[in-house]
């Protein structure tokens, strides 16, 4: 999870999804980030492979949202990180 979030652009994508009340289209990320569509799609694929986002194709457009268990997974990962720090 942390490797997927280690990139500034992926953090911005996740932040956009956290603030959004609905799914976000790749074209919306392209407009908001200084990246071209192939780069945005690559970053979204990394986040999807990490299980952090889900996608739904509607015609030619793909819409992304946070995974249903995003909050729980992030909390568990942070707890693990804190416990490792305490144990060190």
C-alpha positions as CSV (number, residue, x, y, z in Angstrom):
1,X,0.0,0.0,0.0
2,X,2.7,2.5,1.0
3,X,4.6,1.9,-2.3
4,X,1.5,2.7,-4.2
5,X,1.1,5.9,-2.2
6,X,4.8,6.8,-2.4
7,X,4.3,8.9,-5.5
8,X,3.2,12.5,-5.4
9,X,0.8,12.1,-8.3
10,X,-0.8,9.1,-6.8
11,X,-1.3,10.9,-3.5
12,X,-3.0,13.7,-5.4
13,X,-5.2,11.2,-7.2
14,X,-6.2,9.6,-3.9
15,X,-6.8,13.1,-2.3
16,X,-9.1,14.0,-5.3
17,X,-11.1,10.8,-4.7
18,X,-11.3,11.4,-1.0
19,X,-12.8,14.9,-1.6
20,X,-15.1,13.7,-4.4
21,X,-18.7,12.8,-3.7
22,X,-18.8,10.6,-6.8
23,X,-16.7,8.6,-9.2
24,X,-14.0,10.5,-11.1
25,X,-13.3,10.1,-14.8
26,X,-9.7,9.8,-16.1
27,X,-10.3,12.9,-18.1
28,X,-11.0,14.8,-14.8
29,X,-7.7,13.7,-13.4
30,X,-5.9,14.7,-16.6
31,X,-7.4,18.2,-16.3
32,X,-6.4,18.5,-12.6
33,X,-2.9,17.1,-12.8
34,X,0.1,18.1,-14.9
35,X,0.1,14.7,-16.6
36,X,-1.1,13.3,-19.9
37,X,-3.8,10.7,-20.0
38,X,-1.4,7.6,-20.4
39,X,0.5,8.7,-17.2
40,X,-2.7,9.2,-15.3
41,X,-3.9,5.8,-16.4
42,X,-0.6,4.2,-15.3
43,X,-0.9,5.8,-11.8
44,X,-4.5,4.7,-11.5
45,X,-3.5,1.1,-12.5
46,X,-0.9,1.1,-9.7
47,X,-3.5,2.2,-7.3
48,X,-6.0,-0.4,-8.6
49,X,-3.4,-3.2,-8.4
50,X,-2.8,-2.2,-4.8
51,X,-6.5,-2.5,-4.1
52,X,-6.9,1.2,-3.2
53,X,-9.3,2.2,-6.0
54,X,-11.9,0.5,-8.1
55,X,-13.0,1.3,-11.6
56,X,-16.1,1.0,-13.7
57,X,-16.2,1.3,-17.5
58,X,-19.1,3.2,-19.0
59,X,-18.9,3.2,-22.7
60,X,-15.5,4.7,-23.6
61,X,-15.0,6.3,-20.2
62,X,-13.6,4.7,-17.1
63,X,-14.7,6.1,-13.7
64,X,-12.6,5.6,-10.5
65,X,-13.6,5.6,-6.8
66,X,-11.9,4.6,-3.6
67,X,-12.1,1.0,-2.7
68,X,-15.0,0.3,-0.3
69,X,-12.5,-0.8,2.4
70,X,-10.0,2.0,1.8
71,X,-10.4,3.5,5.2
72,X,-10.0,0.2,7.0
73,X,-6.9,-0.8,4.9
74,X,-5.2,2.6,5.5
75,X,-5.9,2.4,9.2
76,X,-4.5,-1.1,9.5
77,X,-1.4,-0.2,7.5
78,X,-0.8,2.8,9.7
79,X,-1.3,0.7,12.8
80,X,1.3,-1.8,11.5
81,X,3.7,0.9,10.7
82,X,3.4,2.5,14.2
83,X,3.8,-0.9,15.9
84,X,7.0,-1.6,13.9
85,X,8.3,1.8,14.9
86,X,7.5,1.2,18.6
87,X,9.1,-2.3,18.5
88,X,12.3,-0.9,16.8
